[in-house]
Amino acid sequence: MYDLIKKLVEAYGPSGFEDHMRELIRPEIEKYADEISVDAMGNLIALKKGSGDGLKVMIAAHMDEIGLMISHITDDGFCRFTNIGGIYPTR
């Protein structure tokens, strides 16, 4: 489990660039799912069919991470950053 978490945490996947994350996650969940698909938004959807007698459960999670992008470099060499997805500082 440690190796899987390490692989996922170290992978590149800021908002808008989830393709690599999806390709890392898919083989990890294939053995547990009856159907796997990707929708028009790029979401990875895994379905595990039950008997139909019990409750339905959905587990949702983000594949992406908050990224940083340099927006300005000062004359002194300091970098200013802006975020890529995830944080709305005005809210």
Backbone hydrogen bonds, N-H to C=O, Kabsch-Sander energy under -0.5 kcal/mol:
donor,donor_aa,acceptor,acceptor_aa,energy
5,I,1,M,-2.5
6,K,2,Y,-2.6
7,K,3,D,-2.3
8,L,4,L,-2.4
9,V,5,I,-2.7
10,E,6,K,-2.1
11,A,7,K,-0.7
11,A,8,L,-0.5
13,G,11,A,-0.5
15,S,65,E,-1.2
15,S,84,I,-0.7
17,F,14,P,-2.5
22,R,18,E,-2.7
23,E,19,D,-2.0
24,L,20,H,-1.3
25,I,21,M,-2.5
26,R,22,R,-2.5
28,E,24,L,-0.5
28,E,25,I,-0.9
29,I,25,I,-1.3
29,I,26,R,-0.8
30,E,26,R,-1.6
32,Y,29,I,-1.6
33,A,29,I,-1.0
33,A,30,E,-0.7
34,D,47,L,-2.9
35,E,47,L,-1.8
37,S,45,I,-2.6
39,D,43,N,-1.8
42,G,39,D,-1.9
45,I,37,S,-3.4
45,I,43,N,-0.6
46,A,44,L,-0.5
47,L,35,E,-3.0
49,K,47,L,-0.6
60,A,58,M,-0.5
65,E,13,G,-1.7
67,G,84,I,-1.9
69,M,82,T,-2.6
71,S,80,R,-3.0
72,H,80,R,-1.3
74,T,78,F,-2.9
77,G,74,T,-1.8
80,R,72,H,-3.2
82,T,69,M,-2.3
84,I,67,G,-2.7
85,G,83,N,-0.6
87,I,85,G,-1.1
91,R,88,Y,-2.0
